Amino acid sequence: MINITLNGAPHQVPPGQTLDQLIAALSLENQALALAVNRNVVPRKAWPDRVLEIQDQVEIVRAIGGG
C-alpha cells in the first residue's frame, strides 16, 4: 500500500491505483465530482491515466446544485 492524503486525512491505496479506481473504491462513481491532485485539477477524462503516487494530496469536491 502507498500513503496519500485524501481530503486532508491519511489514506492508503494499492500501488498503481488510478484516480478512477479510487473513485470506484469509494463508491463515488456516477456523481458530479471534481478532483485535484497536489492542487492541480485533473479533468475527468484523465482519471483513468492518472496513477496515484506516494504522498499525493487528493481533494474530492462534490458538486451540489442549488439556486
Backbone as CSV, one residue per row, in Angstrom:
resi,resn,N_x,N_y,N_z,CA_x,CA_y,CA_z,C_x,C_y,C_z
1,MET,0.848,-1.187,0.000,0.000,0.000,0.000,0.891,1.246,0.000
2,ILE,0.364,2.307,-0.590,1.082,3.577,-0.554,0.225,4.597,0.192
3,ASN,0.890,5.549,0.796,0.218,6.581,1.586,-0.046,7.815,0.737
4,ILE,-1.301,8.266,0.765,-1.678,9.533,0.152,-2.460,10.323,1.201
5,THR,-2.782,11.551,0.866,-3.684,12.342,1.695,-4.960,12.531,0.890
6,LEU,-6.093,12.181,1.488,-7.384,12.280,0.819,-8.266,13.235,1.610
7,ASN,-8.570,14.371,1.000,-9.367,15.411,1.670,-8.814,15.734,3.055
8,GLY,-7.492,15.839,3.141,-6.830,16.256,4.371,-6.539,15.160,5.370
9,ALA,-6.932,13.923,5.069,-6.725,12.816,6.007,-5.839,11.741,5.379
10,PRO,-5.023,11.070,6.183,-4.198,9.979,5.653,-5.079,8.875,5.064
11,HIS,-4.620,8.313,3.965,-5.370,7.250,3.287,-4.355,6.355,2.583
12,GLN,-4.630,5.072,2.516,-3.748,4.139,1.820,-4.461,3.568,0.610
13,VAL,-3.703,3.421,-0.478,-4.221,2.833,-1.712,-3.208,1.819,-2.228
14,PRO,-3.670,0.864,-3.030,-2.732,-0.101,-3.602,-1.817,0.575,-4.620
15,PRO,-0.589,0.107,-4.760,0.302,0.654,-5.787,-0.346,0.523,-7.163
16,GLY,-0.193,1.551,-7.971,-0.721,1.522,-9.329,-2.175,1.938,-9.451
17,GLN,-2.824,2.294,-8.338,-4.236,2.689,-8.403,-4.370,4.030,-9.109
18,THR,-5.370,4.127,-9.971,-5.636,5.361,-10.699,-6.752,6.137,-10.004
19,LEU,-6.946,7.369,-10.443,-7.998,8.183,-9.836,-9.379,7.570,-10.037
20,ASP,-9.653,7.033,-11.231,-10.978,6.444,-11.426,-11.169,5.200,-10.565
21,GLN,-10.100,4.452,-10.314,-10.192,3.295,-9.419,-10.422,3.740,-7.975
22,LEU,-9.801,4.845,-7.580,-10.029,5.391,-6.241,-11.491,5.785,-6.071
23,ILE,-12.039,6.470,-7.067,-13.440,6.891,-7.002,-14.361,5.676,-6.907
24,ALA,-14.067,4.627,-7.661,-14.874,3.404,-7.594,-14.753,2.752,-6.220
25,ALA,-13.542,2.721,-5.671,-13.329,2.109,-4.356,-14.081,2.863,-3.263
26,LEU,-14.284,4.150,-3.479,-15.015,4.975,-2.512,-16.521,5.007,-2.803
27,SER,-16.942,4.256,-3.815,-18.357,4.201,-4.235,-18.898,5.583,-4.597
28,LEU,-18.086,6.354,-5.314,-18.487,7.701,-5.711,-18.683,7.843,-7.219
29,GLU,-18.622,6.709,-7.960,-18.792,6.812,-9.395,-20.195,7.319,-9.717
30,ASN,-20.342,7.918,-10.883,-21.610,8.486,-11.360,-22.096,9.664,-10.518
31,GLN,-21.197,10.322,-9.823,-21.549,11.536,-9.087,-20.828,12.721,-9.724
32,ALA,-21.385,13.891,-9.553,-20.757,15.107,-10.060,-19.613,15.474,-9.122
33,LEU,-18.387,15.231,-9.587,-17.203,15.443,-8.760,-16.158,16.247,-9.506
34,ALA,-15.310,16.891,-8.744,-14.082,17.481,-9.261,-12.946,16.922,-8.415
35,LEU,-11.835,16.603,-9.068,-10.669,16.075,-8.362,-9.466,16.968,-8.606
36,ALA,-8.705,17.178,-7.551,-7.426,17.873,-7.661,-6.370,16.995,-7.009
37,VAL,-5.222,16.931,-7.642,-4.084,16.212,-7.083,-2.950,17.214,-6.958
38,ASN,-2.468,17.360,-5.748,-1.392,18.314,-5.467,-1.750,19.718,-5.965
39,ARG,-3.010,20.088,-5.701,-3.552,21.415,-6.029,-3.747,21.666,-7.518
40,ASN,-3.676,20.620,-8.334,-3.917,20.741,-9.767,-5.174,19.956,-10.123
41,VAL,-6.153,20.636,-10.715,-7.386,19.965,-11.117,-7.067,18.966,-12.222
42,VAL,-7.635,17.764,-12.082,-7.435,16.710,-13.074,-8.765,16.510,-13.801
43,PRO,-8.802,16.744,-15.125,-10.048,16.545,-15.868,-10.525,15.095,-15.771
44,ARG,-11.836,14.899,-15.752,-12.411,13.559,-15.611,-11.856,12.594,-16.656
45,LYS,-11.656,13.053,-17.885,-11.169,12.150,-18.934,-9.748,11.658,-18.652
46,ALA,-9.023,12.333,-17.765,-7.655,11.922,-17.423,-7.598,11.008,-16.200
47,TRP,-8.709,10.815,-15.499,-8.704,9.991,-14.280,-8.184,8.580,-14.513
48,PRO,-8.548,7.899,-15.631,-8.049,6.529,-15.821,-6.536,6.457,-16.029
49,ASP,-5.933,7.567,-16.431,-4.497,7.577,-16.722,-3.652,8.126,-15.584
50,ARG,-4.281,8.752,-14.597,-3.516,9.382,-13.506,-3.320,8.378,-12.377
51,VAL,-2.106,7.823,-12.316,-1.755,6.855,-11.274,-1.366,7.617,-10.011
52,LEU,-1.911,7.186,-8.885,-1.584,7.818,-7.608,-0.163,7.464,-7.187
53,GLU,0.530,8.441,-6.636,1.914,8.276,-6.209,2.030,8.564,-4.714
54,ILE,3.109,8.077,-4.132,3.351,8.286,-2.706,3.285,9.775,-2.377
55,GLN,2.557,10.088,-1.315,2.395,11.438,-0.778,1.543,12.364,-1.645
56,ASP,0.856,11.838,-2.663,-0.082,12.676,-3.408,-1.129,13.226,-2.453
57,GLN,-1.544,14.454,-2.713,-2.618,15.079,-1.943,-3.832,15.191,-2.855
58,VAL,-4.839,14.387,-2.565,-6.032,14.312,-3.402,-7.189,15.009,-2.692
59,GLU,-7.852,15.878,-3.418,-9.046,16.549,-2.904,-10.211,16.180,-3.808
60,ILE,-11.285,15.705,-3.204,-12.503,15.371,-3.929,-13.573,16.364,-3.507
61,VAL,-14.161,17.029,-4.493,-15.206,18.009,-4.225,-16.462,17.561,-4.958
62,ARG,-17.562,17.481,-4.241,-18.846,17.117,-4.842,-19.583,18.387,-5.250
63,ALA,-20.094,18.369,-6.480,-20.903,19.487,-6.956,-22.315,19.339,-6.403
64,ILE,-22.837,20.418,-5.857,-24.181,20.411,-5.287,-24.991,21.503,-5.980
65,GLY,-26.102,21.107,-6.551,-26.960,22.069,-7.230,-27.742,22.906,-6.232
66,GLY,-28.059,24.077,-6.646,-28.831,24.949,-5.770,-29.281,26.176,-6.532
67,GLY,-29.804,27.085,-5.823,-30.237,28.248,-6.549,-30.692,29.325,-5.710
